[in-house]
Amino acid sequence: MPGGARAALEAVLMVIDEPATATGLAAGLNLTVDVVEGLLAELQREYNGYTVNAPDVDDASHSSNNDGFSSTARGFELRNIAGGWRIYSRAEFADVVGGFVLEGQTARLTQAALETLAVIAYRQPVSRARVSAIRGVNVDSVVRTLTQRGLIEDSGTDPESGAILYRTTSYFLERMGIGSAAELPQLSPHLPGLESIEEFYDAGRM
């Protein structure tokens, strides 16, 4: 893979929505815990502005004002909180990030977001992996958007897989003008020939 284990670890850190332990990351990436802990420390230093792995450290040291290891810190950082690692935006940018997120509340939902919301509404509680399987595409970013909009929320974890489950919120019901998810329109009248769609979806779990 391009960039090796370090890049693979970074790719995983970019998509997880809750802190992951070094042990869990090591198992998922088929690496030893020691290797993952070393890579996490390396990434943390780089995000904080220390480029110890510059292509030419000697050259970097001549052009640096701090022993050749400093550069501009990123807008995000890698934190170890309660034993788990995750990438967060820096606290210094809270106002900027907050303004951007709130501004996005007024934007219309994309087609992808509407489709994902529909799947969650009709299949809740449901995991992101299940929604991705139904839609055939990765829905991580869309789920984050829907969560930020207050349309869906965490509904606990799947007892078998441990995956986070999602359900619609009271705000969603308010926007839909209904009292509960049971009042959502029935799909079967609009999908002739798919009366057994529940069995079709459930078969995918096997």
N, C-alpha and C positions, 0 to 999 in steps of 0.2 A: 504494500500500500504506500502511496506517496506520503513521505514524512515519517513512515514507520509507526512504532508504538506510541510515540509522543503525539503525533497528529491524530491517531485513532482515539487516544484518551481525550484529546481536546474536542474531537467531534462528538463524543458521548457527553461530555460536560456541557456542550452547547444545547443539548436537547432535553436533558433530564429536568423534571419540574419539581424535584425535591432532593435534598442532600443525599449523596450516596457515599457509603463508606469505602475506604481504600480496599477492603476485602471484597466488597461487592463489585467494585470496578475491576479488580484483578481477575475475579472469576469470569466476568462478562467479556473481558479482553484476552483471556487465556494468558495472563502474565502473573508473575509472582507479586506478592504484596510489597516486598522491598522495592521492586522495580517501579511499581505504581506510586509508592510513596515518594520515591526520588523524583519521578516525573511531575507529580503534583507540586512538590516544593519548587521545582524548576519553573513550571508554568506560573506559579504564584509570584515568584521573583520577577519573571519577565513582564507580567501584567502590571506589576508595581513599578516598572521602569528599569529593571536590571537585565540587560541583554548579555548574559554570560556566554551564550551560545552563538555569538556573532560569527559570521563566516571567517573573519580574521580578527581574533581577539587582540593580537598585538597591535594591528592597525587601529582598532577601536580604542585601545588604551591611549594612543597618542592623540586622539581627537576628542577624548572625553575629559570632563572636568571632575570625574569621580572614579579614578582608578580604572577607567575603561569599561565599567559595568553599568553606567547609567544612560537612560534615554527617557523619552517622554512616557509617563504612565498612561495606561489605557483608560478608557471611560468605564471599563468594567474591571472587576477583581475576582480572584478565586478565594473563597472563604471556607474555613473549616469550622463549622458550627455544630455543636452537640455530636461530634464524632463523624459528621458527614460533610462531604465536599460539594460545592455548587458555585456556579458563576453568577455574580450579582452586579448590577450597575453600582457605581461608586456613590456613596452618600452625598458627596459634593455636588452631584448632578440631580439630586432628588427633585428640585424645583423644575428643572428642565424636563426630566422624565415624566413627572406628574402632570405638567402642562400638556405634554404631547399625548399622554394617555387620555386625559380629560377631553382634549380637543377631538380625539378619535371617537368619543362617545356620540358625537353628532353626525358622524359619517354613516352612510348607508352600508349595510352588511353586503359583502360580496356574495356571488352565487355559491362559492365554495363554503362560506360561513353558513348560509341559509340551508344548504344541503346537510352539512354536519349537524346543525341545530335540529333539523327535522329527524335525523337518525337518532340523536340523543333523546329527543322528546318522545319518540315512539318506542324506543328500546330501553329507556332508563329503568334502573341504574345500569350504566354500561361503561366499559373501559375504553380508553383511547385506541388500544390495539383492536378492539372489536369494531369500533367505528371505522378505523382505517381499513379493516378487512372488508367491511360492507361497501365502503366508498371506493376502495381500490387505490387509495392514495394516502400519503402521510398527512395526518390531521393535527400534529402537535401545535403548530403555530396558530391554526384556526381555533383550537380548543382554548389556547391562551387568550385569544382575542375575545371569545365568547365569555370566558371567565371574567376578564377585565370589564366587559360590558355589563356584567351582573346577570347574564341570561342563564348561565349554568353554574353549578357549584359542586364541590367535593361531596360525595355521598358515601364515604367510607372506602373500604378495600374489599376486593374479591377474596373470599376465604381460601380459595384454591391457589390462585396465582399471586395474590398480594397486590395486584394492580389497583390503582386508584379508580374508583367508579364515579361517574358524573350523572347528575340529574338536572332538570330545569329548576329555576327558582320562582319565587312568588312574583318577582319582577317580570319574568317571562309570561306568567299567567296574566298579570296585569296588562302587559302590552298586547296579549292575544285576546283579552276581554273575556276570559273564561275563569271558572272557579277552581278547576283541577285538571290534571292531565287526562283524566277520564273523559273530559268533554271535548278533547281533540277530535276532529273529523275522522271517521273510519276510512281507512285506505282501500279496503277490499272492493267497494263499489266503483272505485276509480281505476282499479287494476284487475280487470277481468282475466281469469286464468291463473291468478296468483293467490288463490285462497289458501294455499299451503305454504305461504311465504315464511311463516314462523318455523315450520319444520325445515325449510331450506336453510335459513340462517343458523338454526341450532345444529344442523348437520355439520356446519363449518367448524364447530368447536371440537369435533372428534378427530 
